[in-house]
Amino acid sequence: MIRPEFRKLLMDQRGAAVILWSFFMISIVIYIVIAENVLANSKYAQGLSFAETARIVLWFLVLVDLGYYFFWKKRYLAPQAILHNSQKTKLFRALQEYKGSVEERAAAVVSTFVTRKVVIFAIIEAIAVYGLVLAIVGRYLLDQYLLSALSLALLTLEYPTERFLEKLVREAEGSPPQTGR
């Protein structure tokens, strides 16, 4: 059984994930502001000669990134994947005060969840970065808006909910540690 104070500490880690999620969301808005301010200056608002080639390459990378997003989500963010592979993740310093194997397992699950969420946030963020690059190198503002909107939508879907984390902790509390495959 997990002590109430340790359970609170486990659930507080979601707050860290939400803060990181917020930074990723805000950065996408910053990318739009940067591109609009750079492109407003005619000195910098020149389409580069390789812009069309860069556009093709970056849109291809968007497709690769989307494929990787779905792969990562299915393979590493599914509840069973987090529960079964959590022993491979280093525990957060805040969670190293566990007592007993149940709390240790729950700490590993929470550390794995937060770490993997940050990875998925970065995968999504790359799509917005591609949009920023397109806006700067070729003045493809519509592309940037589309990619930024896609990134914002995906990040919204990946919001780290308390309900999901609570379910993981309950499952970790009730199940013995699993070894890797």
ABEGO torsion letter per residue (X at the ends): XBBAAAAAAAAAAAAAAAAAAAAAAAAAAAAAAAAAAAAABAAABBBBAAAAAAAAAAAAAAAAAAAAAAAAAAAAABAAAAAAAAAABBBBAAAAABBEAAAAAAAAAAAAAAAAAAAAAAAAAAAAAAAAAAAAAAGBAAAAAAAAAAAAAAAAAABBBAAAAAAAAAAAAABBBBBBX
